[in-house]
Amino acid sequence: MRAAILLAATLALTAEVPVIRSAADLKRELRAEDSPHLTDAVFKSERRLRPVLRALLKDPQFTSAARYLLAVIAEPKDIERILTLSPPPPDADDFQYWRYAVATALIQPTTESGWQFLERSARGDYNDGWSDDGAIQSLQLNGTARSQSILRSLRITPGQSPALADRNLETAAANIAKVLSSKTLQGTDAPRFNEAGDKALIDLTFVQGLDRLVYTATFHNVKGFWTLRNVHETLQMLVLPAPPPPKP
């Protein structure tokens, strides 16, 4: 799944954003092997498509994909609902990456089940190679006494927790970028808003040597403040240097 996510992000440079108007459209795109702009398309129409995604949580063929997309949209009530569900069958679909996205959406858990999910993920109980990193990241961003206690129990030193909200969206993104990665921030992309204009996705690009990492942050406008709801890695690639010019 990781390879599929990273390939999708690379293909997104040239692909068109699909038009999704119905449950049938969404299922068609989920079945497609190369729908790199699917997340953006769903996010833009999230108010209309969230009920469809919630219905797909009960469908074994699409439940993991629905969990991932709802986690990216990051409405707290949807995250709470996902946490009440039984794990999907391992071969249900190709979106086992969903658990990582849920972990990165639990920056400010509102229920005991959310805290327990973070703790289990951070311990590596799910053994998926992703959710532990996402949970540790959320615990670091949370910065409360409980999150710090969990980190210390895992022998991880709590870091500096950034401001998670700002009236200016670009400032909010910059605050997160400062503490998100030890790599050098190359830049932030223009926000991609939902139709209502009260949610936004922003890509944060980091580089270190030949490595290039892109994190996608989800912000919600809450009472005039752009508040971080999720931030997760969506692209990792090796950027090779340009070959030297031919000798004369």
N, C-alpha and C positions, 0 to 999 in steps of 0.2 A: 504493500500500500504506500509506503514511503516513496518508493520509486515512482508510483503513479501520480502522487501529489506533486512531486518535484517536476515530473515531465509535464504535467498539466500547467504548472506555473510557467514553464519555459514556452510551451505552445501558445500561451496567452498573449505573447507579444504580437502575434499576427492574426489570431482567430477573432471572429465576430462574436459579440455577446448574443446568446440565444434569446428568443422571445418566449416567455413562459406565461401563459394565460390561464392554464387549467392544471388539474391533477394529471391528466393524460400527458400534457406537455412536460411536466416535471418528471414523470416516470420515464418518458422517452429520453430525456437528457441524462437521467441517472443510469440508464442502460447503456448509453453511448460510452465508448472507450476514450474519446478525445473531446471532452466538453470543458475546456480550460476556464471559460468565463462563467461557469455554472454558479459558483458562489456569488459573484457580483450580480448576476441576474436575479438570483433568489433574494439577495440582500436588498436590492433596489425595490423589489415588490414584496418585502417581508410581511407587511401588514395583511396583504391578501393571501400570501402563501403559507404563513405560519399555521393556520388551521389545517391546511393540507399536510404539512409536515408532521403536525401532531397526530393526525390520523394515520400517517405512514409509520409511526412508531410501533403500531400493532402488526405491521406487515413484515414477516421475516425476511422478505426479499429486499426491503428498503429501510429497515429499522436503523441500521448502523449509519447509513447516509443521512437519514433524517436527524439522528442524534448529532452528527457532525455539523450539519447546516444550522440547526437550532442553537448549538453551542457557539457558532460564529456570530449569529445574530445576538445571542447572549441576553435574552430576557430572563431575569432571575426566576420567574415562575416556570418557564420552560426547563431551565436547568434543574430545578427542584423535581419536576415531573420525571425527567430522565433518570434521576437518582433513585426513583422508586421502582424502576423497571428491572426485570431480570436480564442478565447478560444475553445478547443475541447468540445464536449458534455460531461457532467459529467460522463456518463456511456460508453464513447467511448472505454476505456480499463482500465487496472489496473495500469497505470503509472502516476497518478496525482502528484506524487513526482517530475515531470519534472520541475514545477515552482521553487521549491527550488534549483534544479541544475542550472537553468538559473540564478537565483539570485546570487548564489555563483560563477558563471562564469563572472559576471559583476564587476570584481575587478577594472578594468580600463575602464569604459564606454567610447565609442567613438561617441555616438550619443545622442541627446536629449531624444529619446525614451528610451534609456538605463537608463539614470538618472531618468526619470519619473517612469519607472518600479521599480527601486530600492526604490524610495521614497514611492510609493504606497505599495510595499511589506513590507517595514519597518514599515509603519503605520498599517499594518494588514488588508489592504483593501481586500485581497483575502481570508482571514479567513480559511486558510488551515492548520494552526498549524506548518508550516515549512518555508514558504517563508520569513516570517518576520525575523526569525533567520538568514537565509542565507543572506538577504539583509543587515541586521545590521553588520554581519561579513564582507561583502564586503566593506561597507562604512568605517568600522574601518581599514581594510587593505589598502584602497585607500589613506587615509590621506590627501587629498587635502582640500582646503578651502571650496569647495562646499560640499564635503562629511561631513566635520565637521559641517557645517551649518545645514545640514539635521539632523544629529544626535542630535545637540543641540535643534532643533525644537521639537524633540521627548523626550527631557529631558534626553538624554543619553550623558554621558561624553565621548568625543573622547579619544581613547587610543593611545598607541604608535604604529606608523605604521612601520613595519619591511622593510628591503630591500627585494624587490620582485624579484630580479635576482642576479645571481652569475655565474661566469665561471665554478664553481664546482657544480655539481648537488646535491651532498650530503650536501654541505654547504648551498645551496639554500633551501633545505628541512629543515635543522636544524634551519635556520633563521625564517621560517614560524612557526615551531613547538613551538618556544619560546614564541610566542604571541597568538597562536591559542586557547589555553585552559589553565584554571587555574589548571587543573589536572597535575599530574606528568607524564612526557614523559617516557614511558617504552622502546620505541625503534622505529626504522624506518626499514621497509622491503626493500629488494633489489629492485631497479627500474625495471619496466616492460615496455620495449620500443616498439614503433611501428616498422614496418618493415624497415622504412627509418632511424630509429635511431635518429630522431630529435624531438620526443615527448616521454614523460615518465609519468607513473603513479607510485606514491610512497605512501605506507600506513604508516600513523603515528599513533602509538598506545599510548593511555593515560590511566592511572589508578588512581583511588582515592577510597580507601577503597575496596569495593567489585565491584565497577563499572569499566567496561572496555569499552572504546570508541575508534573506529578506524575512522580516517579521511583519505580520498584518495585525494591526491594532483595531479593535472595535470600540467606538466611543458612543455614548448616549448623552443627549442633552437633557440633564436633570435639573429643573428649576433654574435654567440659565447657565449651568456649568456643564462643560463637556467632560464626562466622567468615563474613565477607562473601565470597560466591562470584559475585555478579552484581549490577549496579545499572544500570538503563536507563530511558530516558524512555518513559512509556506514555500520557501525556496532555499536550497543549498546547492551551490555549484562551484566548480573550479574554473577560474578565468585564466586561460593561458596567455602569456605575454605575446605580443606581436612578433613574428619572426624577423630576424635582422634583414636588412636589405641585401640583395645579391651583390656579390663583389663585382666591381667593374672589370 
